Amino acid sequence: MYTEDGFDYDVAVVGGGPAGLSAALYATRLGLDTLVVDRGGGRAAMMQETHNVIGVEEHVSGNEFLQTAREQVQGYGADVERGLVENVTPIDGPDSSPVDGGFRVSFNDEAVDVCRVVLATGFADEHPDPPLPRTGRGLHYCLHCDAFMFVDEPVYVMGTTDAAAHVAMIMLNYTDDVDVLTRGEAPAWSEETATLLEAHPVDVVTAEIAGMTRRDDGWLESFEFDDGTTRAYTGGFPMYGSNYHDDLVESLGLERTDEGTVAVDDHGRTSLEGVYAVGDLTPGHNQVPIAMGEGANAGIAVHKDLRAFPRSLEEIDACGAVSETDVPAVSSRLKATAVDHEGHAGDSEGGADD
């Protein structure tokens, strides 16, 4: 592949969450030399339990889920490095096209040259001021993931925006005890939203939180307010927006949507040829299974872009017919890893040297 032509890797994946690791998994298993650079942390790593991922049990934490995924990707031959990517710079090819020359990815005081880049850097939720319960033990950022946990339980939603009010009304599908906590701020939602809110059994609590109590198991039990009242809650959702990890998006000049996400096609391709984006950076629901699917799509798309065969008629005219020495097109390193892998179809007692 391209690693035989002067590149260090066929593809670099920036970000080691579910989307990035899925892209790396597919790219590697489809024969591409792949590097993952993971800064650590992320929304998935914050999960106390894993919800809505079929085949993964509730007791699996986000960190356990990601560790297993990293080990799988490495087992197929990808390199996974801990670090922060500072720059992704197009390398001019023969006709000054970035895709001809690939990209230079700089991290940890080193740089590697790659042919394709997948951005999977995600975003960080904006956290409200304390006092707050522990994340995953009364403080939750994903209604689609966690609403099930609060069926018939007292729930809060923090915020002053239309989004906060609408999430509170949505939670009435699961419980009859829902409050909006504006924490001393005046509501900023629209008149239409105010009318809607008045027509739903949701209390708006404007007093600031002064303290809280937890149950013996660490879960939130109640909030105390500066007006002297106390209200019981099992958990809730802060709605203060999010901050995209978009320094690389900005430096590469990628096209954005009106909502601030990276504009992509159905395969994760961005407005800059050779650069893909997946996961929370892109439009759609911020869900682990959806991120994994987007990563898989991008990994397959990169494979289709880079695979050597079949050669086109134009390539055959220029390079000649495919010879026996040209195949297989995977690098010698990936070939050895594949032959030795437990999932390989050859003799289970064989090896790369057999």
C-alpha positions as CSV (number, residue, x, y, z in Angstrom):
1,M,0.0,0.0,0.0
2,Y,1.0,3.6,0.3
3,T,3.4,2.8,3.2
4,E,5.6,1.1,0.6
5,D,5.8,4.4,-1.2
6,G,7.3,6.7,1.4
7,F,4.4,7.2,3.9
8,D,4.7,6.2,7.5
9,Y,1.0,5.1,7.6
10,D,-1.8,4.8,5.1
11,V,-4.2,6.5,7.6
12,A,-4.0,8.4,10.9
13,V,-7.0,8.5,13.1
14,V,-7.0,11.5,15.5
15,G,-9.1,10.6,18.5
16,G,-9.6,7.3,20.4
17,G,-13.3,7.2,21.2
18,P,-15.8,4.8,19.7
19,A,-15.9,6.5,16.3
20,G,-12.1,6.8,15.9
21,L,-11.4,3.2,17.1
22,S,-14.1,1.8,14.8
23,A,-12.6,3.7,11.9
24,A,-9.2,2.3,12.8
25,L,-10.6,-1.2,13.3
26,Y,-12.1,-1.3,9.8
27,A,-9.1,0.4,8.1
28,T,-6.7,-2.0,9.7
29,R,-8.7,-5.2,9.0
30,L,-9.1,-4.0,5.4
31,G,-5.3,-3.9,5.0
32,L,-4.3,-0.3,5.8
33,D,-1.4,0.6,8.0
34,T,-3.1,2.6,10.6
35,L,-2.1,5.0,13.5
36,V,-4.4,6.1,16.2
37,V,-3.4,9.1,18.3
38,D,-5.5,9.4,21.4
39,R,-5.3,12.2,23.9
40,G,-7.3,10.3,26.5
41,G,-10.5,11.2,28.3
42,G,-13.5,12.0,26.2
43,R,-17.3,11.6,26.7
44,A,-17.2,7.8,26.4
45,A,-14.5,7.5,29.0
46,M,-16.8,9.3,31.5
47,M,-19.5,6.6,31.3
48,Q,-20.0,4.8,34.6
49,E,-22.0,2.2,32.8
50,T,-22.4,1.5,29.1
51,H,-26.0,1.9,27.8
52,N,-27.6,1.2,24.4
53,V,-24.6,-0.7,23.0
54,I,-26.0,-4.1,22.0
55,G,-23.9,-7.0,23.2
56,V,-22.2,-4.8,25.9
57,E,-23.5,-5.3,29.4
58,E,-24.5,-2.4,31.7
59,H,-21.8,-3.0,34.2
60,V,-19.0,-2.3,31.7
61,S,-17.6,1.2,32.2
62,G,-16.6,3.6,29.5
63,N,-12.9,3.1,30.3
64,E,-13.3,-0.7,30.2
65,F,-15.2,-0.5,26.9
66,L,-12.5,1.7,25.3
67,Q,-9.6,-0.4,26.7
68,T,-11.1,-3.5,25.1
69,A,-11.5,-1.6,21.8
70,R,-7.9,-0.4,21.8
71,E,-6.6,-3.9,22.4
72,Q,-8.7,-5.2,19.5
73,V,-7.4,-2.5,17.2
74,Q,-3.8,-3.2,18.3
75,G,-4.3,-6.9,17.9
76,Y,-5.0,-6.5,14.2
77,G,-1.9,-4.5,13.7
78,A,-2.7,-0.8,14.2
79,D,-0.5,1.4,16.3
80,V,-2.2,3.3,19.2
81,E,-0.3,6.2,20.7
82,R,-1.2,8.5,23.6
83,G,-0.7,12.1,22.7
84,L,-2.2,15.3,21.5
85,V,-2.1,16.1,17.7
86,E,-0.9,19.7,17.4
87,N,-1.1,20.0,13.6
88,V,-2.3,18.2,10.5
89,T,-0.6,19.8,7.5
90,P,-1.2,19.0,3.8
91,I,1.9,18.0,2.0
92,D,1.8,19.3,-1.6
93,G,1.9,16.5,-4.2
94,P,3.2,16.8,-7.7
95,D,0.2,18.9,-8.8
96,S,0.0,20.8,-5.5
97,S,-3.0,18.7,-4.5
98,P,-2.9,17.7,-0.8
99,V,-4.2,14.2,-1.4
100,D,-1.3,13.5,-3.8
101,G,1.2,14.4,-1.2
102,G,-0.8,13.3,1.9
103,F,-0.6,14.9,5.3
104,R,2.0,15.4,8.0
105,V,0.6,14.7,11.5
106,S,2.5,16.3,14.4
107,F,2.2,15.0,17.9
108,N,4.5,14.3,20.9
109,D,7.3,16.3,19.3
110,E,7.4,14.0,16.3
111,A,5.7,13.9,12.9
112,V,4.5,11.2,10.6
113,D,3.4,11.3,7.0
114,V,0.1,9.7,6.1
115,C,-2.1,9.5,3.0
116,R,-5.5,9.9,4.8
117,V,-6.6,11.5,8.0
118,V,-9.8,10.7,10.1
119,L,-10.7,13.3,12.6
120,A,-12.6,11.9,15.6
121,T,-11.9,14.5,18.3
122,G,-15.5,15.0,19.5
123,F,-16.6,17.7,21.9
124,A,-16.8,18.4,25.6
125,D,-20.0,19.1,27.5
126,E,-20.1,22.5,29.3
127,H,-20.3,21.7,33.0
128,P,-22.4,23.8,35.4
129,D,-20.9,25.3,38.6
130,P,-20.9,23.1,41.7
131,P,-22.3,21.9,44.0
132,L,-23.0,18.9,41.7
133,P,-23.4,15.2,42.1
134,R,-20.9,12.8,40.5
135,T,-21.1,12.3,36.7
136,G,-23.1,9.1,36.2
137,R,-24.5,9.2,39.7
138,G,-27.1,12.0,39.4
139,L,-25.4,14.2,36.7
140,H,-26.0,13.0,33.2
141,Y,-25.4,14.5,29.7
142,C,-27.3,12.1,27.4
143,L,-31.1,11.9,27.6
144,H,-31.2,9.1,25.0
145,C,-28.7,7.1,27.0
146,D,-30.1,7.6,30.5
147,A,-33.8,8.5,30.4
148,F,-34.6,4.8,31.1
149,M,-32.8,5.1,34.4
150,F,-35.2,7.7,35.7
151,V,-38.6,6.1,34.9
152,D,-40.9,7.1,37.8
153,E,-38.1,9.0,39.6
154,P,-37.8,12.8,40.5
155,V,-35.7,14.5,37.8
156,Y,-34.1,18.0,37.2
157,V,-33.0,19.7,34.1
158,M,-30.5,22.6,34.6
159,G,-30.5,25.6,32.2
160,T,-32.3,28.6,31.0
161,T,-32.6,28.0,27.2
162,D,-35.2,26.6,24.9
163,A,-33.2,23.3,24.9
164,A,-33.4,23.0,28.7
165,A,-37.2,23.6,28.7
166,H,-37.8,21.1,25.9
167,V,-35.7,18.4,27.6
168,A,-37.7,18.9,30.7
169,M,-40.9,18.4,28.8
170,I,-39.5,15.3,27.0
171,M,-38.7,13.8,30.4
172,L,-42.4,13.7,31.2
173,N,-42.5,10.7,28.9
174,Y,-40.6,8.8,31.7
175,T,-41.7,10.4,35.0
176,D,-44.3,12.8,36.4
177,D,-41.8,14.7,38.6
178,V,-39.7,17.1,36.5
179,D,-38.2,20.5,37.5
180,V,-36.2,23.0,35.5
181,L,-33.5,24.6,37.6
182,T,-32.4,28.0,36.4
183,R,-30.0,28.4,39.3
184,G,-30.7,32.0,40.0
185,E,-30.8,33.1,36.4
186,A,-33.8,34.5,34.6
187,P,-35.2,32.1,32.0
188,A,-34.0,32.9,28.5
189,W,-36.4,30.7,26.5
190,S,-38.8,32.1,23.9
191,E,-42.4,33.1,24.5
192,E,-43.5,30.1,22.5
193,T,-41.5,27.8,24.8
194,A,-42.8,29.5,27.9
195,T,-46.4,28.9,26.7
196,L,-45.6,25.2,26.0
197,L,-43.9,24.9,29.4
198,E,-46.9,26.4,31.2
199,A,-49.1,23.7,29.5
200,H,-46.9,20.9,30.9
201,P,-46.6,19.8,34.6
202,V,-43.0,21.0,35.0
203,D,-41.9,23.3,37.9
204,V,-39.5,26.1,37.2
205,V,-37.2,26.6,40.2
206,T,-35.3,29.9,40.0
207,A,-33.5,29.7,43.3
208,E,-29.7,28.9,43.3
209,I,-28.5,25.5,44.6
210,A,-26.9,26.0,48.0
211,G,-26.0,22.4,48.8
212,M,-26.9,18.8,48.2
213,T,-27.1,15.4,49.9
214,R,-26.1,12.0,48.5
215,R,-27.4,8.5,49.2
216,D,-25.2,5.9,50.8
217,D,-24.4,4.5,47.4
218,G,-23.1,7.9,46.1
219,W,-26.2,8.8,44.1
220,L,-27.8,12.2,44.4
221,E,-30.6,12.4,46.9
222,S,-31.6,16.0,47.0
223,F,-30.6,19.7,46.3
224,E,-30.9,22.4,48.9
225,F,-31.7,25.9,47.6
226,D,-30.8,29.3,48.8
227,D,-34.5,30.1,49.5
228,G,-34.4,27.5,52.3
229,T,-36.2,24.8,50.3
230,T,-35.1,21.2,49.7
231,R,-36.2,19.1,46.7
232,A,-35.5,15.4,46.2
233,Y,-34.0,14.3,42.9
234,T,-32.5,11.0,41.7
235,G,-30.7,12.7,38.8
236,G,-30.9,15.0,35.9
237,F,-29.4,16.7,32.9
238,P,-27.5,20.0,32.6
239,M,-28.2,21.8,29.4
240,Y,-25.3,24.3,28.9
241,G,-24.1,23.4,25.5
242,S,-20.8,21.9,24.4
243,N,-17.4,22.9,23.1
244,Y,-16.1,21.2,20.0
245,H,-12.4,20.0,19.9
246,D,-12.1,21.8,16.6
247,D,-8.6,23.3,16.4
248,L,-7.6,20.9,13.6
249,V,-11.0,21.6,11.9
250,E,-10.2,25.3,11.9
251,S,-6.6,25.0,10.8
252,L,-7.6,22.8,7.8
253,G,-10.4,25.1,6.9
254,L,-13.1,22.4,6.8
255,E,-16.6,23.4,5.9
256,R,-19.0,23.5,8.8
257,T,-22.8,23.3,9.2
258,D,-25.0,26.1,10.6
259,E,-24.9,24.2,13.9
260,G,-21.1,24.2,14.0
261,T,-20.5,20.5,13.2
262,V,-18.2,19.4,10.4
263,A,-20.0,19.0,7.1
264,V,-19.5,15.4,5.7
265,D,-21.0,13.1,3.1
266,D,-22.5,9.7,3.9
267,H,-19.0,8.2,4.2
268,G,-17.4,10.9,6.4
269,R,-15.6,12.8,3.7
270,T,-15.1,16.4,4.5
271,S,-14.7,19.4,2.2
272,L,-10.9,18.7,2.0
273,E,-10.1,15.7,-0.1
274,G,-8.2,13.1,2.0
275,V,-9.7,14.2,5.4
276,Y,-12.6,12.5,7.0
277,A,-14.6,13.3,10.2
278,V,-16.7,11.0,12.3
279,G,-18.5,10.9,15.7
280,D,-19.6,13.9,17.7
281,L,-17.8,16.3,15.4
282,T,-20.4,15.6,12.7
283,P,-24.2,16.1,12.4
284,G,-26.5,13.6,14.0
285,H,-27.3,12.0,17.4
286,N,-24.3,11.8,19.8
287,Q,-24.6,8.1,20.5
288,V,-21.9,5.4,20.8
289,P,-23.5,3.0,18.3
290,I,-24.0,5.8,15.8
291,A,-20.4,7.0,16.3
292,M,-19.2,3.4,15.7
293,G,-21.2,3.1,12.5
294,E,-19.8,6.4,11.2
295,G,-16.3,5.2,12.0
296,A,-17.0,1.9,10.2
297,N,-18.3,3.9,7.2
298,A,-15.2,6.0,7.1
299,G,-12.8,3.1,7.5
300,I,-14.5,1.4,4.5
301,A,-14.4,4.6,2.5
302,V,-10.7,5.1,3.1
303,H,-10.0,1.5,2.1
304,K,-11.9,2.0,-1.2
305,D,-9.9,5.2,-1.8
306,L,-6.6,3.6,-1.2
307,R,-6.9,-0.1,-2.3
308,A,-4.5,-1.0,-5.0
309,F,-6.7,-3.4,-7.0
310,P,-8.3,-3.7,-9.3
311,R,-6.1,-1.4,-11.4
312,S,-8.0,0.8,-13.8
313,L,-7.4,0.6,-17.5
314,E,-5.6,3.9,-17.2
315,E,-3.3,2.5,-14.4
316,I,-2.6,-0.6,-16.5
317,D,-1.6,1.6,-19.4
318,A,0.7,3.5,-17.2
319,C,2.0,0.8,-14.9
320,G,1.4,-2.4,-16.8
321,A,-0.5,-5.5,-15.8
322,V,-0.5,-6.7,-12.1
323,S,2.3,-9.2,-11.6
324,E,2.6,-11.9,-9.0
325,T,5.2,-9.8,-7.1
326,D,2.6,-7.0,-6.7
327,V,0.3,-9.0,-4.6
328,P,-0.9,-9.1,-1.9
329,A,-1.0,-5.4,-1.5
330,V,-0.9,-5.3,2.3
331,S,2.4,-4.3,3.9
332,S,4.7,-7.0,5.1
333,R,4.0,-6.0,8.7
334,L,0.2,-6.3,8.4
335,K,0.6,-9.5,6.4
336,A,2.6,-11.1,9.3
337,T,0.1,-9.9,11.9
338,A,-2.9,-11.2,9.9
339,V,-1.4,-14.6,9.4
340,D,-0.6,-15.0,13.1
341,H,-3.9,-13.6,14.3
342,E,-6.4,-16.0,16.0
343,G,-9.1,-14.8,13.6
344,H,-7.0,-15.9,10.5
345,A,-8.5,-18.7,8.4
346,G,-5.3,-20.6,8.0
347,D,-4.0,-23.5,10.1
348,S,-4.4,-22.4,13.8
349,E,-1.0,-23.9,14.6
350,G,0.7,-22.1,11.6
351,G,2.4,-18.8,11.6
352,A,3.8,-16.2,9.4
353,D,6.9,-18.3,8.6
354,D,5.1,-21.5,7.7
